[in-house]
């Protein structure tokens, strides 16, 4: 069993590296840039288990230790000090482990204290200029709260952006990646996507980064696990889906006819085939992202976290993700007869899907 797990891990790492290389060749984003983005996304989600592996990949992909320190330090302004410190401590643990294994990681350029730290007026002046370029050459003032306006100009774009270890273009890619992984910051994400272009990245690079983050599941905003590829049912899905185990703590087996629980995750645009449940009705509890549910001959219903769908026995239907969002639901079946089975039917065509999700 250990041998099998080791082989699977090597295969996963090889696929990750291939994904990095494919993105590099097609869109001119380097493995280093993608690794910085991956680490930023996982820092924002406070996912230390996944961040451990991402940091190791980043170091192997040419990201210097001091660059990671700079990225995690900058992100405190966007994700909060607790997540920033958690990520820095995770980096420290990884470095200690790799050192014990004889790995000599590249420290990179040494950090130097920015001169503007000793000159508040200069920090404000520099930060105002940086913010102006970020928002397209305009002079921006947040008059509603002068304190926040000063913090943005003097501290974030003055003190923090004056660091010598990351370029302004890299800083914005890191910021876009972090905001992409967070809930409720859509307007800030849109602003920083524009800012990433203003700071030297091409619009194609920014869109490629966002597409890559989606494809890697880094924009899945959920407290539930993504799970493993849903290989056993892949033939009944358009796109990639994932399954994660659910742990029933004290529910008796087959309580009230319930046939267990499945946490199902759909990548953007993924949906299952039309199908019918015989001998049971299915219950879907939506927990993350945005999805669709449709019964044969009826309009599709949009799904959001907190929505519950009770699917009657014998009704032809499908469900899945909306085009631009991951989607996650918990599914269970309640038996209505002694025999139960799923009848899988034709796929939901692109034409059918596009008609409800233009």
N, C-alpha and C positions, 0 to 999 in steps of 0.2 A: 504493500500500500504506500509506504514512504517513497519507493522508487517511482510509482505512478504519479504521486503528487509532485515530485521533483521534476519529472518530465513535463507535466502540465505547466509548472511554473516557468521552465525554460522556454516552452512554446509561447506562453503569454508574453514573456519578456521580448522574445524575437518578434512577435506581432507588433508590440508597442514600438520597438525600434524601427520596424518596417513602416509603421504609420508615420513616425517622425520623418523618415527619409522620403516617403512619398510626398508629404506636405512640403518638405524643403524643395524638392525638384519641381513641383508644380506651381508653387506660390512664393518662392524665395524667402520663406520663413525658415530659419535655421533650427536644428535640434536644440541649440542653446536657448533661442527665444521661446520655443514651444515648452521647454522644460521650465523656464521661468514662469510662463503662464500657467502650467499645470500646478506648480507649487503654490502660486498665488491663489488659484481657485480652491485648492484644498485647505489652504490657510483660512480663507474666508468661510469655509464650511466647518472649520475646526475638526477636520477629519484626520487625526494624527496617525492612525493606522495606515491609511493610503498615502499620507504625506511622507511617512518614513520611506516607502518604496520610491516615491517621486523624487525625494531628495537624492537618493542613491542614483537614480537615473540621471538627474540633473548634473551631478558631479561627474558621472561617466560621459555625459554629453557636452562637457566643456564649460559648464557654469562654475565659476570660481567661488570658493567659500565666502569671500567677502562680498561678492555680488548677491548671494543669497541672504546674507546678513542685512545688506542694504535694502533688498526687496521687502523682507519681513518687517524691517524697521519702518519703512515708508508706509506699509499697509496699515499700521496702527491708526493712521489718520482716516482710513476708510472702513476698517473692520473692527477697530477698538483694540486697546492695549492687551486685554486677556488673550485674544487670538494671536496677536503679534508675539507676545511672550511665549505662548504655547509652541508656536512654530519655531522660534529661536531655540527653545529648550530641546525641541525634537531634533533640530539641526545639530545641536551640541552632542546629543546622544548618538546620532548617526556617526558623527566624526570620531567620537571616542571608540565606537564599535569598529569602524573601518581601520582606525589606527592600530587597535589591538590585533587586527587581522593582517597587519603589515601594509595597508594601503596608504600611500602618501598623496593626499589630495592637494590640488593646486589652491593656494590661498588667494592668488590674484594680486592685484595692486593693493598696497596698504591704504587703509582709510586715513584721511587727513581731515582735521577739523576745518570746516569752512570759515573763511575770514569774516563772513557776514554775521556769524554767531556772536562776534564781539562788537557788532555795530548794528544796533536795532534799526536805525534809519536806513542803512544800506540794504538790510534784509527786506524791509518793506518796499523799498524802491525796486529791488531786483524781483521780488515776488509779484509786484504789480505788473512789471513788464512780462514776466513769464505767463501770468494769468491772461494778460491781454493777447498774447500769441495763441494761447490755448483756446480762447473763445473767438478766434478769427480776427484779431487785430482791434477789437473793441475795448473800450474802457468799461469795466464791469464793477458796479458797486451794489452791495447788498445792504441797502439803506434801512431795511426793516430791522436789522440787528447789526449795529456797527461792530460789536465784539466779534461775531462770526466773520464779518468782512475782513477785519484785521487779522484774525487767525489764518484765514485762507491765504491772504496776500503775504503776510510777514512770516508765518510759520511754515505752512504747507508748501507754498510755491517759492518762498524765500529760503528759510532754513533747510527744509528737507530736500528740495530740488537742487540745492547748492552742493549736495554730496558729489563726490568725485568718482563713484564706482559704477554708476549706471548712467547711460545716456538718457536724454529726455524722451527719445522715441521708445526706449526700453521701459522707462518708467510708466508711460501711458499704456503699453501692452500689458504690463503687470496690473495696472489699475483696471483696465477693461476686463481682464481675466477674473479678477477678484469680484468686481461688480456683477459679472455674468453669473456668478455662483450664488448671489445673494437675493433674497426676496425684497420686494418693495422699493427697489432703487432703479426702476426702469428709466426715469428721466435723467438721472445721473449717468447711467450707462450710455444712453444715447448721446449725452453731452461729451463724454470721454471718448466715445468712438470717433466723434468729429475731432476731438482734441488730439487723438492719436495720429490722425492724418496731419493736423496742423503742426505736430511735433516731429514730422519726418517720415512717418510710415505712409505707404500708399493705401488708398481705399481698398484695393484688392487684397492687400496683406491683412487689413483689419477684418474684412469680411471672411477671408480664409481662416483667420484665427477663430472667429466666432463659430464658423462652421465646424472647425476641428474640435473646439470645446464641446459643441453639441454632440458630435460623433463619438467622442470619448466619454460621454455621460457626465461631464464636469459641470453642466448646467442643470442637472437634476437636483432640484431643491427639495429634499425630503429627509425626514428622520428615519425612514425605512430603508433597508438595504436594497441596493440595485439587484443583487443576486447573480446567479450564473446564467450563461446563455441557455435559452429554452430550446435545446437541441431536439428533444423528443417530439415537440409539437411544431417545430420550425416549418414543416411542410404546410401547415394550416395558417401561416402568418405571412403577410406582406411586410417586409422589413424585419428588424431584429427586436426580439422580446427577451425578457429575463425573468427568472423565478428565484425567489428567496424563501427559505423556510419560515413558517410562523410557529411560535412556541406557545401552546396552550398550557397554562399553568395549572388550572384546576378543573377544566371542563371535561366531564366524562366523555369517553369515546362514543361517537354517534349520538350525542345528546340531541334530542328532538329531531332526529333524522339528519343532522348536519354531517356532511361528509368531509370534514377537514377544511383547512384554510390555505389559500395560496396568495402570496404577494407577487403580483405580476407587474412588470415595468415594460412600457412601450417606448421605443425611441421615437423622435419626431416623425410623423407620417406613418408609423407602423399601425397595422390593424389586423385582426384575425378574420378568417373567412366567415361567410354566412354559415350559421350552424343552428341546430335545434337540440335542446335538452329533452330527452325522453325519460319519464319516471322520476323527474326532479325539477324543481325550479331553482334558478341561480340568483344569488344576491351579490351585487357589486357595491363595495364601499370605497369611494374615491378619496385618496389621501394626498395626492400631489399632482401638480401640473394641470393640463387641460386636455380633455378627451371628447370622444363622440360615442353615442349609443344610438343604434337605429334598428327598428323592427321593420320587417318586410311590409311595404306599402304605406309606411308612415314617414314623416319628416325626421331627420336626425336630431337628437337632443344633445346640446353641449353639456359637458360634465366638468365640474370644478370640485376641489377638495371639500368634503363634507356632504356631497351628494350621494344618495343611495338609490340604486336601481334594483327592483325586484322583477326578474324576468320570468314570466309564466312558462309553465311546462308546455312544450309543443310549439312555441313561437319561434319563427325564423328571425335571426337577428345577427348583428355583429357589434363589436366595440373596439376602440383603439384610441390612438393619440391624435391630437390636432397637428397640423402640418409643422408649426413652428414651436412646438412644446413637447417635452417629455411628459409622460402620463403614467400614473401608478394607481392601481386599485387592488384591494383585497377581495378575493372571490371565494365564495363557498356555495355548496349545493345542499339543498334540503330535499330528501327523498320523499316522493309521493306514492311510490309503489315498490314492490320487491326488487324489480329489475330497473337498472338505470344505465343509460348510455348517451353519448354525444353523437349526433349525426353531422359530420362535417360536409359542407357543400362547397359551392363555387367561391372563388375569391371575390372580394370587393374590388371591382375594376378601378383603374385610374379615373375613368370617366365618371363613375358613380361617386368616387371620393372627391374629385375636383368639383363636382356639382354642389357639394355642401361645404367645401373648404377651398374656395377660390384663392 
